[in-house]
Amino acid sequence: MPTPAEKRRRLRDGLASGRLLRLPGAFSPLAAKAVADHGFDGVYVSGAALAADLALPDIGLTTLTEVAGRGGQIARATDLPTLVDADTGFGEVSNVARTIRSFEDAGLAGCHLEDQVNPKRCGHLDGKSVVPAAEMVRRVAAAVKARTDPDFVVCARTDARAIEGLDAAIDRAKAYVDAGADLVFPEALRDEAEFAAFRAAVDVPLLANMTEFGTSPNLTARQLEDLGYNVVIWPVSSLRAAMGAVDELFAALKTEGTQASLLGRMQTRARLYDLVDYASYNEFDQELFDFAVPGEHGRDA
């Protein structure tokens, strides 16, 4: 397993590679293992997904301790770099500095900070507000100053497009870059032309958020790579897919009294054991993995 420093260098190198890094969202360490198993470039940890997993709305209710703790668990699950959502930094400028140190200690490869006010809200909802650009500049500068590993990626997210317009969002992004941001995340762009305009105007790596049911069009990875974007995230997709399946299961249990009709759509025991690498623990204790796994030959138990 690579060290956190090696993962951060891998993310840095990826941003400089000229290709699009694909970072699906993972709401748990097990989901992160699936991300790695499917050959993606990194893992994204969404604040909205972590809040939802705690049965909370995405309005800044989660704490630094909760996000750093869960983010660290997810980061340790794979050898991929993990980028985490820091919302507005969990407080004032001094809190932002503590946030960066906590994320570094947790083994994360980078984070993004946004320019919304508190309480924040989902970037694709109406009614959000942004702080003055100078205040966000202070957040970014504090994050850059606080990191102890220069490879830790500080990403600046701007939500200004929906409030002040595209030109203002671009101006803010440039100011955040001047403050030291390594990566810029323009939230809630309206169409492909706006993605192109942002790319033409901002001379650092850019991140595209391809969330479902939002303001932005669902562009493909190929489209985003052609536009010159450096990172794409699908922040809540895995949680939505999982919870859709959970709702379907519970409906079947309620109406049919059995899960039998859904067995073909469930993860098998064999696949689960493969993801958690059950067999490798036999190296430490010969009694742990001394059985045939049901499902290896098309059956499960």
C-alpha positions as CSV (number, residue, x, y, z in Angstrom):
1,M,0.0,0.0,0.0
2,P,1.5,3.4,-1.0
3,T,2.0,6.0,1.7
4,P,-0.3,9.1,1.9
5,A,2.6,11.2,0.5
6,E,2.9,8.8,-2.5
7,K,-0.8,9.0,-3.1
8,R,-0.6,12.9,-3.1
9,R,2.2,12.8,-5.6
10,R,0.1,10.5,-7.7
11,L,-2.7,12.9,-7.7
12,R,-0.3,15.8,-8.5
13,D,1.2,13.9,-11.4
14,G,-2.3,13.1,-12.7
15,L,-3.3,16.7,-12.7
16,A,-0.2,17.5,-14.8
17,S,-0.7,14.6,-17.2
18,G,-3.1,16.3,-19.6
19,R,-5.6,13.5,-19.3
20,L,-8.9,13.4,-17.4
21,L,-8.8,11.8,-13.9
22,R,-12.0,10.0,-13.1
23,L,-13.0,10.0,-9.4
24,P,-16.3,8.3,-8.6
25,G,-17.8,9.2,-5.2
26,A,-17.5,6.6,-2.5
27,F,-19.6,6.8,0.7
28,S,-17.9,4.0,2.4
29,P,-14.5,2.1,2.4
30,L,-16.2,-0.8,0.7
31,A,-17.5,1.4,-2.0
32,A,-14.0,2.8,-2.4
33,K,-12.6,-0.7,-2.9
34,A,-15.1,-1.1,-5.7
35,V,-13.9,2.1,-7.3
36,A,-10.3,0.8,-7.2
37,D,-11.3,-2.6,-8.5
38,H,-12.9,-1.1,-11.5
39,G,-9.7,0.8,-12.4
40,F,-10.5,4.4,-11.7
41,D,-7.9,7.1,-11.0
42,G,-9.0,8.1,-7.5
43,V,-11.8,8.3,-5.0
44,Y,-14.0,11.3,-4.2
45,V,-15.6,11.8,-0.8
46,S,-18.7,13.9,-1.1
47,G,-19.9,16.0,1.8
48,A,-23.5,15.6,0.6
49,A,-23.1,11.8,0.6
50,L,-21.5,11.7,4.0
51,A,-24.3,13.9,5.4
52,A,-27.0,11.8,3.7
53,D,-25.4,8.6,5.1
54,L,-25.8,10.2,8.6
55,A,-29.5,11.0,7.6
56,L,-28.7,14.7,7.5
57,P,-29.3,17.3,4.8
58,D,-26.3,18.9,3.0
59,I,-26.4,22.2,4.9
60,G,-23.1,22.1,6.8
61,L,-24.2,20.0,9.8
62,T,-21.4,17.5,9.6
63,T,-18.3,18.3,11.7
64,L,-14.6,18.2,10.8
65,T,-14.1,15.2,13.1
66,E,-16.9,13.3,11.3
67,V,-15.6,14.1,7.8
68,A,-11.9,13.6,8.5
69,G,-12.7,10.3,10.3
70,R,-14.8,8.9,7.5
71,G,-12.6,10.4,4.8
72,G,-9.6,8.7,6.5
73,Q,-11.3,5.4,6.6
74,I,-12.1,5.6,2.9
75,A,-8.6,6.8,2.0
76,R,-7.0,3.9,3.8
77,A,-9.2,1.3,2.0
78,T,-7.3,1.6,-1.4
79,D,-4.0,2.6,-2.9
80,L,-5.8,5.4,-4.8
81,P,-5.5,9.1,-3.9
82,T,-8.7,10.4,-2.2
83,L,-10.1,13.9,-2.7
84,V,-12.5,15.1,0.1
85,D,-15.2,17.8,0.2
86,A,-14.3,20.3,3.0
87,D,-17.5,22.4,2.5
88,T,-16.6,25.9,3.7
89,G,-13.7,24.8,5.9
90,F,-15.7,24.1,9.1
91,G,-15.4,27.7,10.4
92,E,-13.2,30.7,10.1
93,V,-9.7,31.0,8.6
94,S,-8.1,29.3,11.6
95,N,-10.6,26.5,11.3
96,V,-9.6,26.1,7.7
97,A,-6.0,25.7,8.7
98,R,-6.9,23.0,11.2
99,T,-9.0,21.3,8.6
100,I,-6.1,20.9,6.2
101,R,-3.9,19.5,9.0
102,S,-6.6,17.0,10.0
103,F,-7.1,15.9,6.4
104,E,-3.3,15.4,6.0
105,D,-3.2,13.4,9.2
106,A,-6.1,11.3,7.9
107,G,-4.1,10.4,4.7
108,L,-6.2,12.3,2.3
109,A,-4.6,13.6,-1.0
110,G,-6.5,16.8,-1.2
111,C,-9.7,18.7,-0.5
112,H,-11.9,21.4,-2.0
113,L,-13.1,24.5,-0.2
114,E,-16.1,26.5,-1.4
115,D,-17.1,30.2,-1.3
116,Q,-20.6,29.7,0.1
117,V,-21.7,31.3,3.3
118,N,-22.8,29.2,6.3
119,P,-25.2,27.5,6.5
120,K,-24.3,26.2,3.0
121,R,-26.5,24.2,0.8
122,C,-26.2,21.9,-2.2
123,G,-24.6,23.7,-5.1
124,H,-27.4,22.8,-7.5
125,L,-30.2,24.3,-5.3
126,D,-31.6,27.8,-5.5
127,G,-31.2,30.2,-2.6
128,K,-27.5,29.8,-1.9
129,S,-25.2,32.7,-1.2
130,V,-21.5,33.3,-1.5
131,V,-19.1,35.2,0.7
132,P,-17.2,38.2,-0.7
133,A,-14.3,37.1,-2.9
134,A,-11.8,38.5,-0.5
135,E,-13.0,36.2,2.3
136,M,-12.7,33.2,0.1
137,V,-9.2,34.3,-0.9
138,R,-8.3,34.2,2.8
139,R,-9.7,30.7,3.1
140,V,-7.6,29.5,0.2
141,A,-4.5,31.2,1.4
142,A,-4.9,29.7,4.9
143,A,-5.3,26.3,3.4
144,V,-2.1,26.6,1.3
145,K,-0.2,28.0,4.2
146,A,-1.4,25.3,6.6
147,R,-0.4,22.2,4.6
148,T,2.8,20.4,5.6
149,D,3.0,18.4,2.5
150,P,3.3,20.6,-0.6
151,D,1.7,17.9,-2.7
152,F,-1.6,18.1,-0.8
153,V,-4.0,19.5,-3.4
154,V,-6.0,22.6,-2.4
155,C,-9.0,22.9,-4.7
156,A,-11.1,26.1,-4.7
157,R,-14.8,25.7,-5.6
158,T,-16.9,28.7,-6.6
159,D,-20.7,28.7,-6.5
160,A,-20.8,32.2,-7.9
161,R,-22.2,31.2,-11.3
162,A,-25.7,30.9,-10.1
163,I,-25.6,34.1,-8.1
164,E,-23.3,36.6,-9.8
165,G,-23.0,35.1,-13.3
166,L,-20.4,33.4,-15.3
167,D,-18.0,36.3,-15.7
168,A,-17.9,36.9,-12.0
169,A,-17.4,33.2,-11.3
170,I,-14.4,33.3,-13.6
171,D,-13.0,36.4,-11.9
172,R,-13.3,34.7,-8.6
173,A,-11.6,31.6,-9.8
174,K,-8.6,33.7,-11.0
175,A,-8.4,35.4,-7.6
176,Y,-8.4,32.0,-5.9
177,V,-5.6,30.8,-8.2
178,D,-3.6,33.8,-7.3
179,A,-4.1,32.9,-3.6
180,G,-2.6,29.5,-4.3
181,A,-5.3,27.1,-5.4
182,D,-4.0,24.1,-7.3
183,L,-7.3,23.1,-8.8
184,V,-10.6,25.0,-9.5
185,F,-14.1,23.6,-9.2
186,P,-16.7,25.7,-11.0
187,E,-20.0,24.6,-9.6
188,A,-23.4,24.5,-11.4
189,L,-22.3,25.6,-14.9
190,R,-25.3,25.6,-17.2
191,D,-24.2,24.1,-20.5
192,E,-21.2,22.9,-22.4
193,A,-20.4,26.4,-23.7
194,E,-19.9,27.5,-20.1
195,F,-17.6,24.6,-19.4
196,A,-15.6,25.7,-22.4
197,A,-15.5,29.3,-21.4
198,F,-14.2,28.5,-18.0
199,R,-11.5,26.3,-19.5
200,A,-10.4,29.1,-21.8
201,A,-10.2,31.7,-19.0
202,V,-8.6,29.8,-16.1
203,D,-5.1,28.5,-16.5
204,V,-5.0,25.8,-13.8
205,P,-6.5,22.3,-13.7
206,L,-10.3,22.2,-13.6
207,L,-12.7,19.9,-12.0
208,A,-16.2,19.0,-13.4
209,N,-19.0,17.9,-11.2
210,M,-21.3,15.4,-13.0
211,T,-23.9,15.0,-10.4
212,E,-27.4,13.8,-11.3
213,F,-30.6,15.9,-11.2
214,G,-28.7,19.1,-11.1
215,T,-28.1,22.3,-13.1
216,S,-25.2,21.1,-15.2
217,P,-25.7,18.8,-18.2
218,N,-24.4,15.2,-17.7
219,L,-21.4,15.4,-20.0
220,T,-19.4,12.3,-20.7
221,A,-15.9,11.7,-19.7
222,R,-14.8,11.9,-23.3
223,Q,-16.6,15.3,-23.7
224,L,-14.9,16.7,-20.6
225,E,-11.5,15.4,-21.8
226,D,-12.0,17.1,-25.1
227,L,-12.9,20.3,-23.3
228,G,-9.6,20.2,-21.5
229,Y,-10.9,19.3,-18.0
230,N,-8.5,17.5,-15.6
231,V,-10.9,15.8,-13.1
232,V,-14.4,14.6,-13.2
233,I,-16.4,13.5,-10.1
234,W,-19.7,11.7,-9.8
235,P,-20.2,12.6,-6.2
236,V,-23.4,11.0,-5.0
237,S,-24.0,8.5,-7.8
238,S,-23.0,5.4,-5.8
239,L,-25.1,6.4,-2.8
240,R,-28.1,7.1,-5.0
241,A,-27.7,3.7,-6.8
242,A,-27.3,1.9,-3.5
243,M,-30.2,3.5,-1.8
244,G,-32.4,3.0,-4.9
245,A,-31.6,-0.7,-4.5
246,V,-32.3,-0.6,-0.8
247,D,-35.7,0.9,-1.4
248,E,-36.5,-1.8,-4.0
249,L,-35.4,-4.5,-1.6
250,F,-37.5,-3.2,1.3
251,A,-40.5,-2.8,-1.0
252,A,-40.1,-6.5,-2.1
253,L,-39.7,-7.7,1.5
254,K,-42.9,-5.8,2.5
255,T,-45.0,-7.0,-0.4
256,E,-43.5,-10.4,-1.1
257,G,-42.2,-11.4,2.2
258,T,-38.9,-12.6,0.7
259,Q,-35.8,-11.2,-1.2
260,A,-35.9,-14.0,-3.7
261,S,-36.9,-11.9,-6.7
262,L,-33.9,-9.7,-6.2
263,L,-31.2,-12.3,-5.6
264,G,-29.9,-11.9,-9.2
265,R,-29.2,-8.2,-8.6
266,M,-27.4,-8.5,-5.3
267,Q,-23.7,-8.6,-4.8
268,T,-22.7,-12.2,-4.2
269,R,-20.9,-13.4,-1.1
270,A,-18.0,-14.3,-3.4
271,R,-17.8,-10.8,-4.8
272,L,-17.9,-9.3,-1.3
273,Y,-15.2,-11.5,-0.1
274,D,-13.1,-10.6,-3.1
275,L,-13.5,-6.9,-2.4
276,V,-12.5,-7.2,1.2
277,D,-9.7,-9.6,0.3
278,Y,-10.8,-12.2,2.7
279,A,-8.2,-14.7,1.5
280,S,-5.2,-12.5,2.3
281,Y,-6.0,-12.7,6.0
282,N,-5.1,-16.3,5.9
283,E,-1.5,-15.2,5.8
284,F,-1.9,-14.1,9.4
285,D,-4.2,-16.9,10.7
286,Q,-4.5,-20.2,8.9
287,E,-7.9,-20.8,10.5
288,L,-9.6,-17.7,9.0
289,F,-10.0,-18.8,5.4
290,D,-10.2,-22.5,5.3
291,F,-13.5,-22.9,3.4
292,A,-14.9,-22.7,-0.1
293,V,-16.7,-19.5,-0.8
294,P,-20.4,-20.0,-1.7
295,G,-21.1,-18.3,-5.0
296,E,-17.8,-19.1,-6.7
297,H,-19.6,-21.4,-9.1
298,G,-22.8,-19.4,-9.6
299,R,-24.4,-20.1,-6.2
300,D,-24.5,-18.0,-3.0
301,A,-25.6,-18.5,0.5
